[in-house]
Amino acid sequence: MSLRKPSVRAKVVTVVVAVTAIGLLGAGLLTHAIQSQQIMDDISEDFDQEIGELQRLAVDGVDPETGEKFHGAGRLMSVAMERNVPGTNEMFVSYLDGDHQQSNPPTAARVVAQDPVVQEVVTGLTPQSGTTVQREIDTEIGRVWFVVVPVTVADRQEVGAYVMASALDEALEAENSVMRTYAIVCSVALVLLGVFAWLVVSRLLRPLRAAPPPRA
């Protein structure tokens, strides 16, 4: 038993829907990649801004309690954290000589401060450490991107670590939600396009079907 070949109408509709689907898929993936990268760039810019503010506070800032320069890394980080209001997906944690000192918001203590990767980076700092360390970790709230900034004060051997973190999966969730909506809308649009294309092609082919066959 031979299979029935697809009709011209079916072939035309399939091509139209397939080409449209490829275009929508490409546009969606490209948009998703651009938006996701923009979110990552925004997080990186926020980190750079926070690092710059911390460095300026260490160089030019004064302790609001004494009116003098900061005499310890712990007090410097405490003031810095008091002045920072975490964004929706941001977390700040401070350490002094490897020991957890303060967290903002408090949930950061569980998510970031207790993470073994963060603790490994922090305990590896020395008074000579001068560069920031960036890593990504998997936590109970998903992926978290964190930056550890070494903090020291002149004439003091104590080593501070100021940790800034951002919940990547939570930050990207809004974009992922938009893409899910986009996929649903595109699916409905493709179904409607298929129906519309079927009706249009049927109408265009009607004269050909009604025409008498050519004489031999």
N, C-alpha and C positions, 0 to 999 in steps of 0.2 A: 504494500500500500504506500503510494508516494505521498509525501507531505505537500500540503497546499502552499504555494508560494505566496509571500506577502503581497498584498495589493499595492498599486502605485500610491493610493491614498495613505495606506499605513506607512509606507516607506518615507513619504514626504513628511508626515506628522512626526515620525520617529526622528528624522534628521533635524527638524525644527526644534523639537523639545530637547534633543541631545546637545545641539549647539548652544542653545540658550542655557541649559544646565551647566555646561562647561564654563560659559562666560560668567554666570552667577557664582559658581564655585571659585573660579579664579579671583573674581573681585572680592568675594568674602574672605578668602585666605589671605590675600594681599592686605586688605583692610585690617584684618585681625593681627597680622604680623606688625603692621605699622603702629597700630594702637598699643599693642603689647610692648613694643620697643619704646614707645613714648612713655608708658608707665614706668618702665625700668629706668629710662633716662631721668624722669622726674624724681624717682627715689634716689638715684645717684646724686642729682643736684641738691636734694635735701640733705644728704649725708655731707656733701662738700660744704654746704652752708653751715651745718651744725659744727663741723670740724673747725671751720674758720672762726666761728663765734667762740668756741672753746679756746682756741689759740689766742685770740685777742684778749679774752678774759684772763688768761694766764700771763700775758705780757703786760697789758695795760690796766687790768681790772684791780679793784681793791675789795677787801673783805668788808661787807656792809656792817658787820658787827664791830670791827676795830678801826675801819677807815684807813687801814694800811694794806700793804701787799700781802698776798696769801702766804702763810707760813707752812702750809701743808697741802699735799695733793688731795687728801680726803676732803678738806674744807672747800677747796677749789671746785672739786667735782660736785659736792653737795649744793653749792650755790648755782653752778651751771645747770644742775638738774631742776632746781627750784624755779629757774627762769625759763625752762623749756616746757611747753605744753605739748605732749605727744599728739601727733595726728591720729587719724582713724586707725591706721595699721602700724603705728610706730611704737617702739619700746626703747627705754633707756635703762641701763644697768651700770653701776659703778663697783669697782673692786679696789681694795687697798692691800698691797702685799699679798695678792692672791685670794683674799677673803672677800666674800660678797658684802657690800656696804649698803647699797640703796637701789631701789627699783621704782620705775615710774612708767606705766601704771603698776600696781602691785602684782598683777598677773604675770608680768615679765620675769619675776623671780622664779616662777615655776617653768615658764616656757623657755627662757634664755639662760638665766643664771645657773640652773641646774643641768644644762646640757653639757655633756662631756667634751664636746669639741670646743665649746666656748671656754670651758675651764682649762683645757689643755693650752689654748692660745694665751690665756691670761697668766697662767702659772709660768709660762715660758718667757715672760717679759723680764727685762733687767733694767737697771738705771740707765744703761746705754741705749736701750731700745728707742728708736726715733721714728720708725715708720709704722704706718697703720697696717692692719691685717684685715683682709676681707675674706669671708667664707660663706657658704650656704649650708644650712642644716635642715634635716627633716624633724619636725616636732609634732606635737599633738594637734596643732592648728594648721599643719601643712608646712610647706617650705618657708624658711625664714632666712633672709639675707642679713648678715650682721657685719659691722665694722668695729674693730677694737683700736682705740686710740691710746697710746701710752701717755701717761701724765706724770710729770715730775716737777718738783720745785727746787730751785737753787739751794745748795747746801743741805739738802735732805736726801737720804738714801732710800726713802720709802718709794715704792713704785705703785702708781695708780693706773687703773685701766678703765677707760670710759667707753662703754659699749653702746652703739646705736644699732637698732635692728628694725627690720620691716618685714611684715608677714606678706610674702609674695603671693601665695595662693589667694589670700583674702583680698589683696590689692587688685589681682587680676580677675576676681570673681565677677565684678560688674561687667567687664569686657566679655567674659565667657557667657554671661547671661544675655548680653546683647547678641552674641553670635548664635546662641540657641534660638532666640526669637527670630533672627535673620533666617536661620535654616527652616523654621516652621513656615515663615512667610514665603520663602522661595519655593518650598514644596507645594504650598497651596497655589502659588502663581503658576507653577509648571503644570499642575493638573488643569487649571483653567485655560492655560495656553494650549494644552493638548486638545481639550474639548473645542476651543475656538478654532484651532488649526484644522481639526477634523471637519468641522462644519464648513469652513471656507474652502478647503480642498475639495470636499464633496460637491460644493456648488460649482467650482471651477471645472470639475471633471464631468459634470452632468451633461453638457452638450456633447462631449466625446462619447459617452455611453449611449446617448440617444441617437447618434448618427448611425446610419445604416452601414453595414460592413461593405468594404470595397468589393466590386464585382471582379470575378476572375477574368 
